[in-house]
């Protein structure tokens, strides 16, 4: 089986529900996504942040979780970090934290497949991540759209990434943009979508019957927001 890693990209958020502290909201979203990754089997897990957001990674990671500092919160920066994991701290590479042992050891590599997941999908089912990775057995790239608007839930790629890969923005890129630059339409797989929490309408997409997302659920309940029952 190929060596795979799933990375939560903890990018800045643009919206917070009324009555909730933005820092608490962002931390709850990140913690729920990281908790989900910890339940996955047969993959390594990691988080990616810019140096300014290292505090967030330190607040939510589990012991043994690798942390990649990237110059910008994009999938492309994460892919670059994974192919240059020995880069010095402050660049696009693995830096100190729970993912690095006291003796300076780094996780062995290289990875053959990677999935980058948005950090604002707290109730994301693990099965959806599995479906994002599955096409990589025959295709170099897969994307999962974000429900309810432009952007992506996540991107999965074989490493090294294909040279035609365009700049990706999880908040703006749509599958058609990526397919348009692929040498063949079949080089890109589009997998099932899932919602992200980027605005008031997204709260209605939360399913209280789904397990997980305890931190987000608790904040919403305390603020009297929908979706928390």
Secondary structure as UniProt FT lines:
FT   STRAND          4..9
FT   TURN            18..19
FT   HELIX           22..37
FT   TURN            38..39
FT   STRAND          44..49
FT   HELIX           51..53
FT   HELIX           54..60
FT   TURN            63..64
FT   STRAND          66..69
FT   HELIX           75..83
FT   TURN            85..86
FT   TURN            89..90
FT   STRAND          93..94
FT   TURN            98..99
FT   TURN            102..103
FT   STRAND          113..118
FT   TURN            119..120
FT   TURN            122..123
FT   HELIX           126..134
FT   HELIX           135..137
FT   STRAND          141..147
FT   STRAND          152..158
FT   TURN            163..164
FT   TURN            170..172
FT   HELIX           175..181
FT   HELIX           185..187
FT   STRAND          188..195
FT   HELIX           200..203
FT   TURN            204..205
FT   TURN            208..209
FT   HELIX           214..222
FT   TURN            223..224
FT   TURN            226..227
//
